[in-house]
Amino acid sequence: MTQRRTLLAALLGSLLAAIAAPAALAQQWPSKAVHIVVPAPAGSSLDIIARLLSEKLKDRWGQAVVVDNKAGAGGMLGVDVAAKAPPDGYTIALGFNGPIAFAPFMYRKMPYDPGKDLIPVVMTTSQPNVLAVNANLPVKTTQEFLAWTKERAGKMNYSSLGMGSSSHLTMELMLNETGLTGTHVPYNGSPPAALAVAQGDTDATFTTAPALLNHVKAGKVRLLAVSAAQVPESLKGLPTLADGGVKGVESLAWNGLFVAAGTPEAIVQKINADVNTALADAQIKSVMDAQGLTVVGGTQADFRKVVDAEMKRWGAVIQKIGLKLD
C-alpha cells in the first residue's frame, strides 16, 4: 500500500509539474531583449506600428524591445529572419499580407513556408490602400484616372512598395478589371513608392496613408479613393473605388506578429495578451488613427482565420490575373 501511495504521489507530482510548467515559462519570459523584425524601411506604416508597440512592450516586459528594419524581396527577407530564428519568442516578425498570403502563389520557391514555418500570433492593424496620383496629373477622380490611363495606351506607370505586395496586386487587379494596362515600378517599401509619385517619377500608386500624407500636405500628391468598403475616420471625405464605379477591387493591407514554428504555446499566448493590452492603449490608438491605421488585435485563432481567408481569396485573384514572379 505504501509503495502504491508513493507511486501515486510521484505521478501526481509529475502531473502538477507538467501543468505548472507552461505558466512558469510564460512568467520567466522574456529574460533578455526581444527583437521585432520589420520587413520594410524606416518611416513605413509597419515601422510606425513596430516602434509604437516596442515602447509599450519594453515597459511591460522589463526588457529592451529592438526594432530591426530588414526590407527587401517584397518583405520575404525580413520574414525569413523570424522563420529561421530559434523558436523561443525572442525574434518576432511584423509580417504583412505580401510575404505571408500572396507570395506562395507567385513564387515557385520561397525561403520559408508561411504555413509550416511561422505561427500567427496577433493581428495588429488593417488599413485600405489608397489610390494616389501625382498632383500634376489632370485627374481628380477614379474615373478620370482610368480615362487618362486608357488614353495613355499602356504608358501609365505606377509604383508599389514591392513585388507581390498588396500595393502591387491592388493596382494589377484594378487594371485587369477595367481592361487597362500599366508599367509596374517596384520599390522597397511605401515611403520610396510614395516619394516616386510625389517627384513625378511614377504617375500613381496604391499604398497606405502614412507614406502619403506629408506629400499630400505639400501639394505633391492627390488622393483619389480607398480600396475598402468603408473609409477610415482619418480619411473621411475620400470615396471608395466602388463609389467611383470600380467594383470588386477591395483590398486591405493588414499586419500582424509572427514567431517561428515550435515556439511554446505559453509564450505565444503571452505575446498575444500583452500586445492586445498595448493596442488598447489610448495613445497608440490615437497615433494610429491619425495615420489612417485601424487597430485590430484579437486572439491567435482570429488572426489564423484572416490569414487562411486571405490566402484563399488572393490565391484565386493571382491565378486570374496570371501573376508569376519567378
C-alpha positions as a printed Julia matrix, in Angstrom:
326×3 Matrix{Float64}:
   0.0    0.0     0.0
   2.88   2.34    0.9
   4.54   1.58   -2.43
   1.28   2.32   -4.26
   0.83   5.62   -2.42
   4.41   6.58   -3.23
   3.83   5.83   -6.92
   0.57   7.8    -6.97
   2.24  10.73   -5.24
   5.06  10.68   -7.77
   2.6   10.57  -10.68
   0.54  13.4    -9.18
   3.67  15.45   -8.66
   4.72  14.93  -12.28
   1.24  15.89  -13.49
   1.18  19.07  -11.41
   4.67  19.97  -12.62
   3.59  19.49  -16.23
   0.55  21.71  -15.67
   2.6   24.39  -13.93
   5.48  24.37  -16.44
   3.8   26.48  -19.17
   2.73  29.12  -16.66
   6.23  29.25  -15.2
   7.73  29.54  -18.68
   5.46  32.47  -19.53
   6.33  34.2   -16.24
  10.07  33.86  -16.9
   9.83  35.12  -20.49
  11.37  37.43  -21.6
  14.7   37.29  -19.8
  16.59  39.23  -22.49
  15.98  41.68  -25.34
  13.21  40.89  -27.82
  13.66  41.78  -31.49
  10.78  42.82  -33.77
  11.88  42.36  -37.37
  10.18  44.83  -39.71
  10.36  43.73  -43.38
  10.04  47.35  -44.51
  12.1   50.56  -44.28
  12.0   53.26  -41.62
   9.01  55.55  -42.0
   6.72  52.87  -43.41
   3.42  52.02  -41.72
   4.98  48.77  -40.46
   7.85  50.69  -38.91
   5.47  53.12  -37.2
   3.45  50.24  -35.74
   6.54  48.36  -34.53
   8.04  51.39  -32.81
   4.78  52.27  -31.07
   4.47  48.69  -29.79
   8.12  48.47  -28.75
   7.72  51.48  -26.44
   4.76  49.9   -24.64
   6.13  46.35  -24.56
   9.54  47.25  -23.14
   7.83  48.71  -20.08
   5.53  45.72  -19.74
   8.28  43.13  -20.25
  11.09  44.91  -18.44
  13.41  44.19  -21.35
  14.58  46.1   -24.41
  12.39  45.62  -27.49
  14.56  46.3   -30.52
  13.11  47.15  -33.94
  15.2   45.73  -36.79
  14.35  47.01  -40.29
  15.1   44.38  -42.94
  13.4   45.4   -46.18
  13.78  43.54  -49.44
  12.39  40.78  -51.65
   8.82  42.0   -51.19
   9.05  41.53  -47.43
  10.35  37.96  -47.59
  13.83  38.95  -46.39
  12.64  40.14  -43.01
  10.01  37.44  -42.51
  12.62  34.78  -43.27
  14.72  36.02  -40.34
  11.9   35.18  -37.93
  11.05  31.91  -39.69
  14.63  30.68  -39.21
  15.11  32.07  -35.69
  15.19  29.82  -32.61
  11.58  29.05  -31.55
  11.77  30.95  -28.29
   9.77  34.14  -28.97
  12.78  36.46  -28.91
  12.58  37.14  -32.64
   9.18  38.32  -33.87
   8.3   39.35  -37.43
   5.79  42.11  -38.08
   4.53  40.42  -41.23
   2.02  41.62  -43.78
  -0.1   40.01  -46.46
   2.52  40.15  -49.24
   5.15  37.73  -47.9
   2.58  35.68  -45.97
  -0.61  35.25  -48.02
   0.39  36.3   -51.57
   3.94  35.09  -52.13
   3.17  31.32  -52.08
   1.04  31.8   -55.21
   3.59  33.9   -57.09
   6.88  32.16  -56.32
   7.65  28.54  -57.07
  10.37  28.57  -54.44
  10.39  30.58  -51.22
  12.98  30.63  -48.4
  10.26  29.64  -45.92
   6.79  28.08  -45.88
   4.35  30.54  -44.24
   2.0   27.73  -43.23
   4.65  25.48  -41.68
   7.49  27.71  -40.51
   5.53  30.51  -38.84
   2.89  30.89  -36.13
   0.44  33.82  -36.44
   0.36  35.46  -33.0
  -1.85  38.54  -33.22
  -3.15  40.9   -35.89
  -2.03  44.46  -35.24
  -3.69  46.74  -37.8
  -5.64  46.69  -41.01
  -5.91  49.57  -43.43
  -7.02  50.16  -47.01
  -4.66  51.0   -49.8
  -5.22  54.49  -51.18
  -5.18  55.29  -54.9
  -2.87  58.29  -55.18
  -1.54  60.21  -58.18
   0.99  62.93  -58.85
  -0.76  66.26  -58.23
   0.13  67.5   -61.72
  -1.93  64.8   -63.42
  -5.15  66.2   -64.93
  -7.33  63.84  -62.86
  -9.36  64.28  -59.67
 -11.47  61.12  -59.58
 -11.01  57.4   -60.13
 -12.96  57.54  -63.39
 -10.83  60.42  -64.66
  -7.69  58.47  -63.8
  -8.95  55.4   -65.66
  -9.89  57.51  -68.7
  -6.44  59.15  -68.62
  -4.79  55.73  -68.33
  -6.77  54.47  -71.32
  -5.65  57.47  -73.4
  -2.04  56.74  -72.46
  -2.39  53.25  -74.01
  -0.12  51.36  -71.61
   2.23  54.26  -70.85
   0.9   54.88  -67.35
   3.42  53.72  -64.75
   2.84  53.08  -61.08
   5.0   52.47  -58.04
   4.39  49.88  -55.35
   6.03  49.04  -52.07
   7.39  45.81  -53.56
   6.84  42.91  -55.91
   3.83  40.87  -54.86
   2.64  43.34  -52.21
  -0.99  44.36  -51.72
   0.09  47.68  -53.25
   1.16  45.83  -56.42
  -1.76  43.41  -56.53
  -4.45  46.04  -55.94
  -3.33  48.05  -58.96
  -2.98  44.94  -61.12
  -6.46  43.8   -60.11
  -7.98  47.2   -60.93
  -6.25  47.3   -64.32
  -7.37  43.75  -65.03
 -10.98  44.5   -64.07
 -11.07  47.63  -66.27
  -9.19  46.18  -69.25
  -6.29  48.61  -68.91
  -2.52  48.21  -68.68
   0.35  49.97  -66.97
   4.01  49.52  -66.08
   4.89  48.38  -62.58
   7.86  50.05  -60.84
   8.54  48.28  -57.51
  10.31  49.94  -54.58
  11.48  48.67  -51.2
   8.67  50.0   -49.02
   5.88  52.53  -49.06
   7.96  55.69  -48.33
  10.05  55.45  -51.55
   6.97  54.35  -53.53
   5.08  57.44  -52.35
   8.09  59.67  -52.95
   8.29  58.43  -56.55
   4.75  59.69  -57.15
   5.43  63.0   -55.39
   8.51  63.59  -57.56
   6.76  62.57  -60.77
   8.98  59.53  -61.3
   5.78  57.48  -61.44
   2.22  58.52  -62.17
   0.34  56.7   -59.45
   0.4   54.2   -56.63
  -1.79  52.17  -54.32
  -0.32  52.3   -50.83
  -1.27  53.0   -47.23
  -1.92  56.52  -45.95
   1.08  57.11  -43.62
   3.56  57.27  -46.51
   1.32  59.64  -48.5
   0.03  62.23  -46.05
   3.09  64.52  -45.92
   3.21  64.63  -49.73
  -0.5   65.47  -49.81
   0.07  68.34  -47.36
   2.94  69.57  -49.56
   0.64  69.61  -52.6
   2.67  66.99  -54.46
   0.21  64.07  -54.3
  -3.55  63.82  -54.74
  -5.62  61.06  -53.11
  -8.45  59.68  -55.24
 -10.06  56.72  -53.45
  -9.66  53.97  -50.86
  -9.66  50.27  -51.68
 -12.12  49.25  -48.96
 -15.86  49.07  -48.45
 -15.62  51.56  -45.58
 -13.48  54.68  -45.3
 -11.41  55.09  -42.1
 -12.25  58.11  -39.96
  -8.89  59.72  -40.75
  -9.63  59.54  -44.49
 -13.24  60.72  -44.34
 -14.19  62.62  -47.45
 -12.45  60.22  -49.8
 -14.71  57.96  -51.89
 -14.24  54.22  -52.22
 -13.25  52.62  -55.52
 -16.79  51.25  -55.71
 -18.14  54.8   -55.4
 -16.05  55.6   -58.46
 -17.56  52.74  -60.44
 -14.81  50.14  -59.88
 -16.45  47.07  -58.37
 -14.73  44.01  -56.91
 -11.42  45.7   -56.13
 -11.32  45.68  -52.35
  -8.06  45.17  -50.51
  -6.74  45.72  -47.03
  -3.08  45.93  -46.1
  -3.09  44.0   -42.83
  -0.19  43.47  -40.46
   0.49  41.11  -37.59
   3.1   39.42  -35.46
   4.57  36.01  -36.3
   7.05  33.77  -34.5
   8.93  30.66  -35.58
   7.04  27.36  -35.57
   7.75  25.4   -32.41
   7.61  28.43  -30.12
   5.98  27.27  -26.84
   2.26  27.99  -26.7
   2.61  29.73  -23.34
   4.99  32.3   -24.87
   2.76  32.77  -27.92
  -0.22  33.44  -25.67
   1.77  35.86  -23.5
   2.84  37.87  -26.54
  -0.75  37.88  -27.8
  -2.16  39.08  -24.47
   0.47  41.77  -23.94
   0.21  43.11  -27.49
  -3.58  43.28  -27.16
  -3.11  45.33  -23.98
  -0.71  47.65  -25.81
  -3.06  48.04  -28.77
  -5.85  49.09  -26.4
  -3.72  51.97  -25.11
  -5.36  55.32  -25.9
  -2.1   56.9   -27.07
  -1.38  54.13  -29.56
  -4.93  54.21  -30.89
  -4.78  57.98  -31.3
  -1.5   57.92  -33.23
  -2.63  55.06  -35.44
  -6.0   56.69  -36.15
  -4.19  59.85  -37.25
  -2.11  57.76  -39.65
  -5.14  56.04  -41.18
  -4.35  52.75  -39.44
  -7.15  50.74  -37.83
  -6.17  48.83  -34.68
  -7.39  45.22  -34.72
  -5.94  42.89  -32.06
  -7.82  39.72  -31.14
  -6.96  36.09  -30.5
  -4.43  33.91  -32.21
  -7.31  31.96  -33.77
  -8.83  35.18  -35.13
  -5.59  36.02  -36.9
  -5.22  32.5   -38.28
  -8.69  32.78  -39.84
  -7.73  36.06  -41.54
  -4.52  34.58  -42.95
  -6.32  31.49  -44.25
  -9.14  33.55  -45.81
  -6.68  35.96  -47.45
  -4.68  33.1   -48.94
  -7.83  31.56  -50.38
  -9.13  34.83  -51.83
  -5.9   36.24  -53.22
  -4.66  32.89  -54.48
  -7.65  32.92  -56.84
  -7.03  36.57  -57.8
  -3.35  35.92  -58.56
  -4.29  32.94  -60.71
  -6.91  35.04  -62.51
  -4.51  37.83  -63.44
  -1.71  35.36  -64.18
   0.93  36.97  -61.97
   4.12  34.92  -61.53
   7.36  36.4   -60.22
   9.81  33.55  -60.86
